[in-house]
Amino acid sequence: MKLFESKPAIEYGDDYFESTRMSFGDHLEELRTRMWKAIYGVGLILFGGMLLDMTSQATGIRWIGFGRLALDFITEPVKESVKKFYEERNDKAINELEKSRKDQSSIVAKSQPMRVQISRDFFTSHFEGIQPKPDTPEMLELELQVYPAELSNLSDMGTNIQEKRSYITALSAMEGMVVYIKVLLLCSAVIASPWLFWQFWAFVGAGLYPHEKRLVHVYLPFSVGLFLFGVILCQFAVMPTTLQALLAFNKFLNIDPDLRLKEWLGFAIMMPLVFGIAFQTPLVMLFFNRIGVFSWQDYLSKWRYAMFILAVLSALLTPSPDVVSMLWLFIPTFGLYLGGVLLCKVLPPPQSLFGPIWEEDVGV
């Protein structure tokens, strides 16, 4: 018994779409209507999201709305990585200070005088029996010997603990607003994606044969799943390690990182998008296999060429120049290529272009 048994295909007549045939102008009008409905849906969610974010700002409840939450989610890897960068630098400075104290000739270990004022009430309240003279001033001026390097380290430590340092900056007054609108628009499009897909499917699906609709129903969930898997992998695994690799050069060159909000937003959006698209590799391989362009034997015999091409594309598509993000994209994609070879072997190309057209697909 064959694992995949092909059934007789059914030919469609030329008048299959006779009852739903439209002119070119009617198609353009239908497309315009669907596009405006999609825009209205996104605009409604965009306006509602802005009102929710304003409510969150007024009430102090962070989980209301989604624009500010999404922006915090995107910038969180930057804040954590840069904060860790400064904490490691401060720890290194403290260790160097401890070592230099043994060498009294080092300028780091030398103390400097610092004038301070202390209230006379401090002595009367802490030392019993001491009474100030009548002409003693309210504030007593003293001179202390302090270590400037230690004061600087303590100041940096307090800044990191209280998170007073700005780890990501905007270089213009409009940049923060523009970035927020972009993030809010992107979130609105994601939330409205079922409505957007419905409008797209209502326009395109009317011109497809039943077996073509079945093809979309079968492969679309896998495509969406692979896309989301690539996006999640990039956001939670690739972005933190990539940023740490980039900041390692700042540490090597002893340069303070000053990351711009606008530049990071483009990087944070482009990287997950590239990963999501790259994870479509098995479905693309299966498509070419089903239309007879490549067989699974072709894919398997050309794995060296595929590895080279995927490595070059990974280096070109990743926005950052570091090798870490390139490997994060190349290794899973090449693994998916090998999985695509297995998929093409298990699902051989059918008799017709999009698979056998069975009788139950057309209701005859």
C-alpha positions in Angstrom: 0.0 0.0 0.0 1.4 3.4 -1.0 1.8 6.0 1.7 0.6 8.8 -0.6 -1.9 7.6 -3.1 -2.8 9.9 -5.9 -6.5 10.1 -7.0 -7.7 11.0 -10.5 -7.5 14.7 -11.2 -10.6 16.7 -12.3 -10.4 19.2 -15.1 -12.2 22.6 -14.6 -14.2 24.0 -17.4 -13.6 27.5 -18.8 -16.9 28.7 -17.4 -16.0 27.8 -13.7 -15.9 31.5 -12.8 -18.7 32.6 -15.2 -21.1 33.5 -12.3 -18.5 35.6 -10.5 -16.6 37.1 -13.4 -15.7 40.8 -13.0 -14.3 43.5 -15.3 -10.9 45.0 -14.7 -12.5 48.2 -13.3 -14.6 46.1 -10.9 -11.5 44.4 -9.6 -9.8 47.7 -9.0 -12.9 49.0 -7.1 -13.0 45.8 -5.1 -9.3 46.2 -4.3 -9.8 49.8 -3.2 -12.7 48.9 -1.0 -10.8 46.1 0.7 -7.7 48.4 1.2 -9.8 51.1 2.8 -11.5 48.6 5.1 -8.0 47.3 6.2 -6.8 50.9 6.8 -9.9 51.7 8.8 -9.3 48.7 11.0 -5.6 49.6 11.7 -6.5 53.2 12.3 -9.2 52.3 14.8 -6.8 50.1 16.8 -4.1 52.8 16.5 -6.4 55.5 18.0 -7.6 53.1 20.7 -4.0 52.2 21.6 -3.0 55.8 21.9 -5.9 56.5 24.3 -5.0 53.4 26.4 -1.4 54.6 26.6 -2.5 58.0 27.7 -4.7 56.3 30.3 -1.7 54.3 31.5 0.3 57.4 31.8 -2.4 59.2 33.8 -3.2 56.3 36.2 0.4 54.9 36.5 -0.8 51.4 35.5 1.8 50.1 33.1 -0.1 47.2 31.7 -2.8 49.4 30.2 -2.2 49.9 26.5 0.4 48.3 24.2 2.4 51.1 22.6 4.6 51.9 25.6 4.8 48.3 26.6 6.0 47.3 23.2 8.6 50.1 23.2 9.8 49.0 26.6 10.0 45.4 25.3 12.1 46.5 22.3 14.5 48.7 24.3 14.8 46.4 27.3 17.8 44.4 25.8 19.6 47.7 25.2 19.1 48.9 28.8 20.1 45.6 30.4 23.2 45.2 28.2 24.4 48.8 28.6 23.8 48.7 32.3 25.8 45.5 32.6 28.5 47.2 30.5 28.8 50.1 33.0 28.6 47.8 36.1 31.5 45.6 34.8 33.5 48.8 34.1 32.8 50.0 37.7 33.7 46.7 39.2 37.0 46.7 37.3 37.8 50.2 38.5 37.1 49.2 42.1 39.4 46.1 41.8 42.2 48.3 40.3 41.7 50.8 43.2 42.2 48.0 45.8 45.3 46.8 44.0 46.8 50.3 43.7 46.4 51.0 47.4 49.4 48.8 48.0 51.5 51.1 45.9 51.5 54.5 47.6 53.2 56.1 44.7 50.2 55.6 42.5 48.0 58.7 42.0 44.9 56.5 42.3 45.8 55.6 45.9 46.6 59.2 47.0 44.1 61.1 49.1 43.1 64.7 48.6 41.8 67.2 51.1 38.1 68.0 51.0 36.3 70.6 53.1 33.1 69.8 54.7 30.7 71.5 57.2 29.2 69.7 60.2 26.5 71.1 62.5 27.7 71.6 66.1 24.6 69.9 67.2 26.0 66.7 65.8 28.7 66.6 68.6 26.3 67.6 71.4 23.9 64.8 70.4 26.4 62.1 69.9 29.0 62.9 72.6 27.5 63.2 76.1 28.8 66.0 78.3 30.1 68.1 75.5 28.8 71.7 75.5 29.8 74.2 72.8 31.1 77.6 73.8 28.7 80.5 73.4 30.7 81.9 70.4 30.8 78.5 68.6 29.2 78.9 65.1 26.3 76.8 64.0 28.3 75.0 61.3 31.8 73.8 61.9 34.2 73.6 58.9 36.4 70.6 58.8 39.0 69.2 56.4 38.9 65.5 55.5 41.3 63.4 53.5 39.4 61.4 50.9 40.2 59.2 47.9 38.8 60.9 44.7 38.9 57.6 42.8 36.8 55.9 45.5 34.3 58.7 45.5 33.9 58.4 41.8 33.4 54.7 41.9 30.7 55.1 44.6 29.0 57.8 42.6 28.9 55.5 39.5 27.6 52.6 41.6 24.8 54.7 43.0 23.9 55.9 39.5 23.6 52.3 38.3 21.6 51.2 41.4 19.1 54.0 41.1 19.1 53.7 37.3 19.6 57.5 36.8 21.7 56.9 33.7 20.0 57.2 30.3 21.0 54.0 28.5 19.4 55.0 25.2 19.1 58.5 23.9 17.2 60.6 21.3 19.1 63.4 19.5 16.1 65.5 18.5 12.9 66.6 20.1 10.8 64.8 17.4 12.7 61.5 17.6 10.9 60.1 20.6 7.4 60.9 19.2 8.3 59.4 15.7 9.6 56.2 17.3 6.5 55.9 19.5 4.2 56.3 16.5 6.1 53.7 14.5 6.0 51.2 17.3 2.3 51.9 17.9 1.5 51.5 14.2 3.4 48.2 14.0 1.6 46.9 17.1 -1.7 48.0 15.6 -1.0 46.2 12.4 -0.1 43.0 14.3 -3.2 43.2 16.4 -5.3 43.9 13.3 -3.6 41.1 11.3 -6.7 38.8 11.4 -8.8 41.6 9.9 -6.1 42.4 7.4 -5.7 38.8 6.3 -9.5 38.5 6.0 -9.7 41.5 3.7 -6.8 40.1 1.6 -8.3 36.6 1.5 -11.7 38.0 0.5 -10.1 39.7 -2.5 -7.7 36.9 -3.6 -9.6 33.8 -2.6 -12.5 34.6 -4.9 -10.3 34.0 -7.9 -8.8 30.7 -6.7 -9.8 27.1 -7.6 -10.8 24.9 -4.7 -7.6 22.9 -4.8 -5.6 26.2 -4.7 -7.6 27.3 -1.6 -6.8 23.9 0.0 -3.1 24.5 -0.7 -3.3 27.8 1.2 -5.2 26.3 4.1 -2.6 23.5 4.5 0.6 25.5 4.2 -0.3 28.9 5.7 -0.3 27.7 9.4 3.1 26.2 8.9 4.4 29.4 7.3 3.0 31.5 10.2 4.4 29.1 12.7 7.9 29.2 11.2 7.8 32.9 11.0 6.8 33.3 14.6 9.4 30.8 15.7 12.1 32.8 13.9 10.9 36.1 15.5 10.8 34.7 19.0 14.2 33.1 18.7 15.7 36.4 17.5 14.1 38.5 20.2 14.9 36.3 23.2 18.2 34.6 22.1 19.8 36.5 19.3 19.3 40.2 20.3 20.9 40.0 23.8 24.0 38.1 22.6 24.4 40.3 19.5 24.3 43.4 21.6 26.8 42.0 24.1 29.1 41.1 21.2 28.8 44.7 19.8 29.5 46.2 23.2 32.5 44.1 23.6 34.2 46.3 21.0 33.4 49.3 23.1 34.9 47.6 26.1 38.0 46.7 24.0 38.4 50.3 22.7 37.3 51.9 26.1 34.5 53.9 24.4 31.2 54.7 26.1 28.2 53.4 24.1 25.7 56.1 23.2 22.8 54.2 21.5 20.2 56.2 19.6 16.6 55.3 20.0 15.8 55.6 16.2 18.8 53.5 15.1 18.0 50.8 17.6 14.4 50.6 16.6 15.4 49.9 13.0 17.8 47.3 14.1 15.3 45.7 16.6 12.6 45.5 13.9 14.7 44.4 11.0 16.5 41.5 12.8 13.3 39.6 13.8 11.8 40.2 10.4 14.9 38.7 8.7 14.8 35.7 11.0 11.1 35.1 10.3 11.5 35.3 6.6 14.7 33.1 6.6 12.8 30.4 8.5 10.5 29.9 5.5 13.3 27.9 3.9 11.7 24.5 4.1 8.4 25.7 2.6 10.3 27.4 -0.3 12.2 24.1 -0.9 9.0 22.1 -0.8 7.4 24.5 -3.3 10.2 24.1 -5.9 10.0 20.4 -5.3 6.3 20.2 -5.9 6.5 22.1 -9.2 9.3 19.8 -10.4 12.3 22.3 -10.3 14.4 20.5 -7.7 14.1 17.0 -6.3 15.2 16.0 -2.8 18.3 14.3 -4.4 19.2 17.7 -5.9 19.0 19.4 -2.6 21.0 16.8 -0.8 23.8 16.6 -3.4 24.2 20.4 -3.4 24.3 20.9 0.3 27.8 22.4 0.2 26.6 25.1 -2.3 23.5 25.7 -0.1 25.7 26.0 3.0 27.9 28.6 1.2 24.9 30.6 -0.1 23.1 30.6 3.3 26.3 31.8 5.0 26.7 34.6 2.5 23.0 35.6 2.8 23.2 35.4 6.6 26.1 37.8 6.6 24.4 40.2 4.2 20.9 40.2 5.7 21.8 40.7 9.4 22.0 44.4 10.1 24.9 44.1 12.5 28.4 43.3 11.3 29.3 40.9 14.1 29.7 37.2 13.5 27.5 36.2 16.4 24.2 37.3 14.8 25.4 35.9 11.5 25.9 32.4 13.1 22.6 32.7 14.9 20.9 33.1 11.6 23.0 30.7 9.6 23.0 27.6 11.9 19.2 27.4 12.3 18.6 28.1 8.6 21.0 25.4 7.5 19.3 23.0 9.9 16.0 24.0 8.3 17.5 23.3 4.9 18.4 19.8 6.0 14.8 19.5 7.4 13.5 20.7 4.0 15.4 17.9 2.3 13.7 15.3 4.5 10.4 17.0 4.0 10.8 16.8 0.2 11.6 13.2 0.5 8.6 12.3 2.6 6.3 14.4 0.4 7.2 13.7 -3.2 5.9 15.9 -6.0 2.3 15.0 -7.1 1.0 14.4 -10.6 -0.4 17.9 -11.0 1.2 21.3 -10.2 -0.5 21.8 -6.8 -1.2 18.2 -6.0 -4.1 15.9 -7.0 -7.5 17.6 -7.3 -9.8 15.3 -5.6 -13.5 15.0 -6.2 -14.5 16.1 -2.7 -12.7 19.4 -3.3 -15.2 20.5 -5.9 -18.2 18.7 -4.5 -18.8 16.2 -7.3 
